[in-house]
Amino acid sequence: MTDNVQRNREAEVNLLAAARDAQWSPTTFLGPGSLKLVSPAKVNLLLAIGAARADGYHEARTIMHALALHDTMYVAASPATADEIAAAATAARPDAAVGGPADNLLACIDLSDRTGQDLVVPAADNLVFKAADALARALGREEAQRVAVRIEKQIPAQGGLGGGSSNAAAMLVALAQLWGVSADDDRVVAVARSLGADVAFFLQGGCAQLGGTGDALERALVPSRQAMVLVKPAAGVSTAEAYRRFDEQPTPVQPAVLDAACAAADAADVPLANNLAPAAEALLPELAQVRAWLADQVGAEKVLLCGSGSATFALVDTFEAASALAVAASKQGWWARPTSLSGLRAAIVPSRR
């Protein structure tokens, strides 16, 4: 795809998204066959990347923790006709994608970005659609169905905060409910793991230690509710590039730090560590500026890059302190939000009807 074609496609998606946002009404997502979901962000309190394996993946040990910061999703499922699905496929609409074991699933995704990034993700490339397609295939669903999705984004993209993965997990939770299976069904969990380590984590939520390549749940920790601030420069970091840079000069997490983290039963007792951070900072030097600025405010031991970046978090004592830091960071020209660690997971919001 040429750059001009890509730009034209992105402009079309933006225009359609703006039009849908202006006409947004919750009535589509009210009544039987519809759900509202919470889709939280996450941070890695510990990220200990090991050597690359023969398959190209890296051994990894991580302790992930969900945040109060979250996206909101609405999902509605209804019967569709073969003609409706075929028409959407022929029209090649950027807000729609067709999948399922018999090309029988039409997903229509309305993405409303509230982060100021004007995020553009054609439906076929959205991890939410990939989750729906994979689950329909795993369950062998051959009924013709239309699934309408609205995603209200509060989690910025390319921040290491897992927003897209969390949305995918929320989609799995929604469709499991609508399609009559448990969210902890082995097939749902297998689909989540196939989509990525973060997707599998968000089915669990709270605080958890994962091993293998970062996708195998090892144990749960007692979650924390500590306040924090998230700070992110405008630019992002390619995860693939960060791993390539890491492989050039791998530096393990200190054994004493890793042992202490793996022995902690409570999230509050986990020492912060991320050995992917130097590689990310080499690719985007502004990350070192953010880290140094936050360290001056709260102390270096309370500051850590989120995954491969480009968001950095700083733990603070109160939400008021987090809010004040967010205001100060915004004056530096960075995106910033106060939030807190949380026991959330991708989950259905109980109906009040």
For each residue, the residues with C-beta under 8 A, 3 or more apart:
1: 5 6 9
2: 5 6
3: 6 7
4: 7 8
5: 1 2 8 9
6: 1 2 3 9 10
7: 3 4 10 11
8: 4 5 11 12
9: 1 5 6 12 13 94 122
10: 6 7 13 14 120
11: 7 8 14 15
12: 8 9 15 16 94
13: 9 10 16 17 94 95 120 121 122
14: 10 11 17 18 118 120
15: 11 12 18 19
16: 12 13 19 20 93 94 95
17: 13 14 20 21 95 110 111 112 113 120
18: 14 15 21 22
19: 15 16 22 23
20: 16 17 23 24 95 110 112
21: 17 18 24 110 112
22: 18 19
23: 19 20
24: 20 21 110 112 150
25: 28
26: 29 30 74
27: 30
28: 25 34 74 76 148 150
29: 26 34 35 36 74 75 76 148 150
30: 26 27 34 353
31: 34
32:
33: 76 77 78 178
34: 28 29 30 31 74 75 76 77
35: 29 74 75 76 174 177 178 348 349
36: 29 72 73 74 348 349 351
37: 72 73 74 75 170 173 174 346 347 348 349
38: 70 71 72 73 170 344 346 347 349
39: 70 71 72 73 151 155 163 166 167 169 170 202 346
40: 66 67 68 69 70 71 166 202 205 342 344 345 346
41: 66 67 69 70 155 161 162 163 166 339
42: 64 65 66 67 161 162 166 198 201 202
43: 64 65 67 160 161 228 304 306 307 313 341
44: 47 62 63 64 65 160 274 304 306 307
45: 63 64 65 207 261 267 270 272 304
46: 61 62 63 209 253 258 261 270 271 272 273 274
47: 44 60 62 273 274 275 276 307
48: 60 61 62 252 253 258 261 273 275
49: 58 59 60 243 246 250 275 276
50: 58 59 60 61 252
51: 58 59 250
52: 56 57 58 243 247
53: 56 57 58 59 213
54:
55:
56: 52 53
57: 52 53 213
58: 49 50 51 52 53 213 243
59: 49 50 51 53 212 213
60: 47 48 49 50 197 210 211 212 213 214
61: 46 48 50 209 210 211 214 258 262
62: 44 46 47 48 197 209 210 214
63: 44 45 46 207 208 209 210 221 261 264 267 270
64: 42 43 44 45 162 198 201 207 208 210
65: 42 43 44 45 206 207 223 224 267 341 342
66: 40 41 42 202 205 206 207 223 341 342 343 344 345
67: 40 41 42 43 70 161 228 339 340 341 342 344
68: 40 339 340 341 342 344
69: 40 41 154 155 161 230 337 339
70: 38 39 40 41 67 154 155 166 344
71: 38 39 40 151 152 153 154 155 163 166 167 170
72: 36 37 38 39 151 152 154
73: 36 37 38 39 149 150 151 152 167 170 171 174
74: 26 28 29 34 35 36 37 148 149 150
75: 29 34 35 37 147 148 149 170 171 174 175 178
76: 28 29 33 34 35 147 148
77: 33 34 145 146 147 148 175 178
78: 33 145 146 148
79: 143 144 145 146
80: 84 85 104 106 144 145 146
81: 84 85 144
82: 85 86 104 144
83: 86 87
84: 80 81 87 88 106 144 146
85: 80 81 82 88 89 98 103 104 105 106 144 146
86: 82 83 89 90
87: 83 84 90 91
88: 84 85 91 93 96 98 106 108
89: 85 86 92 98 103
90: 86 87
91: 87 88 96
92: 89
93: 16 88 96 123
94: 9 12 13 16 122 123
95: 13 16 17 20 108 109 110 122 123
96: 88 91 93 106 107 108 109 123
97: 106 107 109 122 123 124 126 129 133
98: 85 88 89 103 105 106 107
99: 103 105 107 129 132 133 136 137
100: 103 104 105 133 136 137 141 142 145
101: 104 136 137 140 141 142
102: 142
103: 85 89 98 99 100
104: 80 82 85 100 101 136 141 142 143 144 145
105: 85 98 99 100 132 133 136 141 144 145 147
106: 80 84 85 88 96 97 98 144 145 146 147
107: 96 97 98 99 123 128 129 132 133 147 149
108: 88 95 96 123 146 147 148 149
109: 95 96 97 123 126 128 129 149 150 151
110: 17 20 21 24 95 148 149 150 151
111: 17 119 121 126 150 151 153
112: 17 20 21 24 150 151 152 153
113: 17 116 117 118 119 153
114: 152 153 154
115: 119 153 154 155 156 157 335
116: 113 335
117: 113 156 157
118: 14 113
119: 111 113 115 153 157
120: 10 13 14 17
121: 13 111 125 126 164
122: 9 13 94 95 97 125 126
123: 93 94 95 96 97 107 108 109 126 129
124: 97 129
125: 121 122 129
126: 97 109 111 121 122 123 129 130 164 167
127: 130 131 164 165 167 168 195 196 199
128: 107 109 131 132 149 151 164 167 168 171
129: 97 99 107 109 123 124 125 126 132 133
130: 126 127 133 134 168 195
131: 127 128 134 135 168 169 171 172 175 191 192 195 199
132: 99 105 107 128 129 135 136 147 171 175
133: 97 99 100 105 107 129 130 136 137
134: 130 131 137 138 191 194 195
135: 131 132 138 139 172 175 176 179 187 188 191
136: 99 100 101 104 105 132 133 139 141 175
137: 99 100 101 133 134 140
138: 134 135 187 188 190 191
139: 135 136 179 181 187
140: 101 137
141: 100 101 104 105 136 145 179
142: 100 101 102 104
143: 79 104
144: 79 80 81 82 84 85 104 105 106
145: 77 78 79 80 100 104 105 106 141
146: 77 78 79 80 84 85 106 108
147: 75 76 77 105 106 107 108 132 175
148: 28 29 74 75 76 77 78 108 110
149: 73 74 75 107 108 109 110 128 171
150: 24 28 29 73 74 109 110 111 112
151: 39 71 72 73 109 110 111 112 128 167
152: 71 72 73 112 114
153: 71 111 112 113 114 115 119 156 157 163
154: 69 70 71 72 114 115
155: 39 41 69 70 71 115 159 161 162 163 166
156: 115 117 153 159 161 163 232 311 335
157: 115 117 119 153 163 164 236
158: 236 237 309 310
159: 155 156 163 230 232 236 306 309 310 311
160: 43 44 237 305 306 307 308 309 310 311
161: 41 42 43 67 69 155 156 230 306 307 311
162: 41 42 64 155 165 166 198 201 202 307
163: 39 41 71 153 155 156 157 159 166 167
164: 121 126 127 128 157 167 168
165: 127 162 168 169 195 196 198 199 201 202
166: 39 40 41 42 70 71 155 162 163 169 170 198 199 202 346
167: 39 71 73 126 127 128 151 163 164 170 171
168: 127 128 130 131 164 165 171 172 192 195 196 199 202
169: 39 131 165 166 172 173 192 199 200 201 202 203 345 346
170: 37 38 39 71 73 75 166 167 173 174 202 346 347
171: 73 75 128 131 132 149 167 168 174 175
172: 131 135 168 169 175 176 183 188 191 192 199 203 346
173: 37 169 170 176 177 183 203 346 347 348
174: 35 37 73 75 170 171 177 178 348
175: 75 77 131 132 135 136 147 171 172 178 179
176: 135 172 173 179 181 182 183 185 188
177: 35 173 174 183 348
178: 33 35 75 77 174 175
179: 135 139 141 175 176
180:
181: 139 176 185 187 188
182: 176 185 188
183: 172 173 176 177 188 203
184: 188 189 203
185: 176 181 182 188 189
186: 189 190
187: 135 138 139 181 190 191
188: 135 138 172 176 181 182 183 184 185 191 192 203
189: 184 185 186 192 193 200 203
190: 138 186 187 193 194
191: 131 134 135 138 172 187 188 194 195
192: 131 168 169 172 188 189 195 199 200 202 203
193: 189 190 196 197 199 200 215
194: 134 190 191
195: 127 130 131 134 165 168 191 192 199 200
196: 127 165 168 193 199 200 215
197: 60 62 193 200 201 210 213 214 215
198: 42 64 162 165 166 201 202
199: 127 131 165 166 168 169 172 192 193 195 196 202 203
200: 169 189 192 193 195 196 197 203 204 210 215 217
201: 42 64 162 165 169 197 198 204 205 208 210 217
202: 39 40 42 66 162 165 166 168 169 170 192 198 199 205 345 346
203: 169 172 173 183 184 188 189 192 199 200 345 346
204: 200 201 208 217 220 345
205: 40 66 201 202 208 343 344 345 346 347
206: 65 66 220 221 223 342 343 344 345
207: 45 63 64 65 66 220 221 222 223 224 267 341 343
208: 63 64 201 204 205 217 218 219 220 221
209: 46 61 62 63 217 218 219 220 221 262
210: 60 61 62 63 64 197 200 201 214 215 216 217 218
211: 60 61 214 216 218
212: 59 60 215 216
213: 53 57 58 59 60 197 216
214: 60 61 62 197 210 211
215: 193 196 197 200 210 212
216: 210 211 212 213
217: 200 201 204 208 209 210 220
218: 208 209 210 211
219: 208 209
220: 204 206 207 208 209 217
221: 63 206 207 208 209 264 265 266 267 270
222: 207 265 266 267 268
223: 65 66 206 207 267 341 342 343
224: 65 207 266 267 268 341
225: 340 341 342 343
226: 268 315 316 340 341
227: 315 316 317 318 319 321 322 338 339 340
228: 43 67 313 314 315 316 322 338 339 340 341
229: 294 313 314 316 322 323 325 326 329 336 337 338 339
230: 69 159 161 306 311 312 313 326 336 337 339
231: 290 293 294 311 312 313 314 325 326 329 334 335 336
232: 156 159 290 310 311 312 334 335 336
233: 284 286 287 290 310 333 334 335
234: 333 334 335
235: 284 286 310
236: 157 158 159 284 309 310
237: 158 160 241 242 280 283 284 287 308 309 310
238: 241 242 283 308
239: 242 243 307 308
240: 243 244
241: 237 238 244 245 283
242: 237 238 239 245 246 276 279 280 283 308 309
243: 49 52 58 239 240 246 247 276 279 308
244: 240 241 247 248
245: 241 242 248 249 279 280 282 283
246: 49 242 243 249 250 275 276 278 279
247: 52 243 244 250
248: 244 245
249: 245 246 278 279
250: 49 51 246 247 275
251: 275 278
252: 48 50 255 258 275
253: 46 48 257 258 273 275
254: 257 258 273
255: 252 258 259
256: 259 260
257: 253 254 260 261 271 273
258: 46 48 61 252 253 254 255 261 262 273
259: 255 256 262 263
260: 256 257 263 264 269 270 271
261: 45 46 48 63 257 258 264 270 271 273
262: 61 209 258 259
263: 259 260
264: 63 221 260 261 267 269 270
265: 221 222 269
266: 221 222 224 269 270
267: 45 63 65 207 221 222 223 224 264 270 341
268: 222 224 226
269: 260 264 265 266
270: 45 46 63 221 260 261 264 266 267
271: 46 257 260 261 301
272: 45 46 301 302 303 304 315
273: 46 47 48 253 254 257 258 261 304
274: 44 46 47 277 304 305 307
275: 47 48 49 246 250 251 252 253 278
276: 47 49 242 243 246 279 280 305 307 308
277: 274 280 281 287 291 304 305 309
278: 246 249 251 275 281 282
279: 242 243 245 246 249 276 282 283 308
280: 237 242 245 276 277 283 284 287 305 308 309 310
281: 277 278 284 285 287 288 291 305 309
282: 245 278 279 285
283: 237 238 241 242 245 279 280
284: 233 235 236 237 280 281 287 309 310
285: 281 282 288 289
286: 233 235 289 290
287: 233 237 277 280 281 284 290 291 305 309 310 312
288: 281 285 291 292
289: 285 286 292 293
290: 231 232 233 286 287 293 294 312 334
291: 277 281 287 288 294 295 300 303 305 312
292: 288 289 295 296
293: 231 289 290 296 297 329 332
294: 229 231 290 291 297 298 303 312 314 325 329
295: 291 292 298 299 300 303
296: 292 293
297: 293 294 314 325 328
298: 294 295 302 303 314 315 316 325
299: 295 302 303
300: 291 295 303
301: 271 272
302: 272 298 299 314 315 316
303: 272 291 294 295 298 299 300 312 313 314 315
304: 43 44 45 272 273 274 277 312 313
305: 160 274 276 277 280 281 287 291 308 309 311 312
306: 43 44 159 160 161 230 309 311 312 313
307: 43 44 47 160 161 162 239 274 276
308: 160 237 238 239 242 243 276 279 280 305
309: 158 159 160 236 237 242 277 280 281 284 287 305 306 312
310: 158 159 160 232 233 235 236 237 280 284 287
311: 156 159 160 161 230 231 232 305 306
312: 230 231 232 287 290 291 294 303 304 305 306 309
313: 43 228 229 230 231 303 304 306
314: 228 229 231 294 297 298 302 303 325
315: 226 227 228 272 298 302 303
316: 226 227 228 229 298 302 321 322 325
317: 227 321
318: 227 321 322
319: 227 322 323 338 340
320: 323 324
321: 227 316 317 318 324 325
322: 227 228 229 316 318 319 325 326 338 339 340
323: 229 319 320 326 327 338
324: 320 321 327 328
325: 229 231 294 297 298 314 316 321 322 328 329 336 338
326: 229 230 231 322 323 329 330 336 337 338
327: 323 324 330 331 336
328: 297 324 325 331 332
329: 229 231 293 294 325 326 332 334 336
330: 326 327 333 334 335 336
331: 327 328
332: 293 328 329
333: 233 234 330
334: 231 232 233 234 290 329 330
335: 115 116 156 231 232 233 234 330
336: 229 230 231 232 325 326 327 329 330
337: 69 229 230 326
338: 227 228 229 319 322 323 325 326
339: 41 67 68 69 227 228 229 230 322
340: 67 68 225 226 227 228 319 322
341: 43 65 66 67 68 207 223 224 225 226 228 267
342: 40 65 66 67 68 206 223 225
343: 66 205 206 207 223 225
344: 38 40 66 67 68 70 205 206 347
345: 40 66 169 202 203 204 205 206
346: 37 38 39 40 166 169 170 172 173 202 203 205
347: 37 38 170 173 205 344
348: 35 36 37 173 174 177
349: 35 36 37 38
350:
351: 36
352:
353: 30
